[in-house]
Amino acid sequence: MKLGRLNHVGVATPSIERSLETYRTLFGAEPSSPAFDLPAQGVRVCFVDAPNSQIELIEPLGEGSPVAKFIEKNPQGGQHHVCFEVDDIAEARAHFESLGTRILGPTRIGAHGTPIFFLHPKDMGGMLTEIMESPKQAH
C-alpha cells in the first residue's frame, strides 16, 4: 500500500464561526460549504478549501464528543488530525491490521460521505491519522 493524497488537516475548535473569521481575516478564505452536524461522530464540521487540500474545522456537538476532550486540554483548539486518501478502505484496513497498527473503532462514514477509520496516535508518531476512501467525485 502507498501513501495517498493528503485530503485535509483537521483543526479542533471551540467555535467554527470564530475560526472562520480568523481564516477570512488572515487568508481571505471562505468555507467551501455551510457547517453541518455529524452526530455519529459528535462533531459539527466545516471545510475551508486550500489550493492543494482542505482544512476541516471540527467543533464538539456536546460534552460527550471526543473532540470535547481535546478542547478541554487545548481550550483554543488546534491541529487534531491529518487525513490521507486510499483507493480501497477495506484493503487499507487489512494492511494496517496486518502490521499490528492500532485502529480506533470501526470503519464508518466520514464528513465527505466516504468510509473512514482512524489510526492510533501512538503508532503514528503522536499524530491522530484518518484514513479515508477517495471520494468518487471532486472535493
Backbone hydrogen bonds, N-H to C=O, Kabsch-Sander energy under -0.5 kcal/mol:
donor,donor_aa,acceptor,acceptor_aa,energy
7,N,5,R,-0.7
7,N,83,C,-2.7
8,H,83,C,-1.0
9,V,54,Q,-1.8
10,G,8,H,-0.5
10,G,81,H,-2.8
11,V,56,E,-3.2
12,A,10,G,-0.5
12,A,78,G,-2.4
13,T,58,I,-2.5
19,S,15,S,-2.2
20,L,16,I,-3.0
21,E,17,E,-1.9
22,T,18,R,-1.8
23,Y,19,S,-2.4
24,R,20,L,-2.6
25,T,21,E,-2.7
26,L,22,T,-2.9
27,F,23,Y,-2.0
28,G,24,R,-1.6
29,A,23,Y,-1.8
32,S,47,F,-2.9
33,S,47,F,-0.6
36,F,45,V,-2.5
38,L,43,V,-3.4
41,Q,38,L,-1.9
42,G,38,L,-0.7
42,G,39,P,-0.8
43,V,38,L,-1.5
44,R,59,E,-2.9
45,V,36,F,-3.3
46,C,57,L,-1.8
48,V,55,I,-2.5
49,D,30,E,-0.7
50,A,53,S,-2.7
53,S,50,A,-0.6
54,Q,7,N,-0.8
55,I,48,V,-2.7
56,E,9,V,-2.6
56,E,54,Q,-0.5
57,L,46,C,-3.1
57,L,55,I,-0.7
58,I,11,V,-2.6
58,I,56,E,-0.5
59,E,44,R,-2.6
61,L,42,G,-2.5
65,S,62,G,-1.5
68,A,65,S,-0.8
69,K,65,S,-1.0
70,F,66,P,-1.0
71,I,67,V,-2.4
72,E,68,A,-2.1
73,K,69,K,-1.6
74,N,70,F,-1.9
77,G,74,N,-2.9
78,G,12,A,-2.1
80,H,10,G,-3.3
81,H,10,G,-1.4
82,V,128,L,-1.6
83,C,8,H,-2.3
84,F,130,E,-2.6
85,E,5,R,-2.6
86,V,132,M,-2.2
92,A,88,D,-2.3
93,R,89,I,-2.6
94,A,90,A,-2.3
95,H,91,E,-2.2
96,F,92,A,-2.5
97,E,93,R,-2.7
98,S,94,A,-2.3
99,L,95,H,-1.0
100,G,97,E,-1.4
101,T,96,F,-2.3
104,L,118,F,-2.8
105,G,103,I,-0.9
108,R,116,I,-2.4
110,G,114,T,-2.8
113,G,110,G,-2.0
116,I,108,R,-3.2
117,F,131,I,-1.7
118,F,104,L,-0.7
119,L,129,T,-3.2
120,H,102,R,-2.6
123,D,120,H,-1.7
124,M,121,P,-1.5
126,G,121,P,-2.9
127,M,121,P,-0.5
127,M,124,M,-1.2
128,L,126,G,-0.5
129,T,119,L,-1.4
130,E,82,V,-3.3
131,I,117,F,-3.2
132,M,84,F,-2.6
133,E,115,P,-2.7
134,S,86,V,-2.9
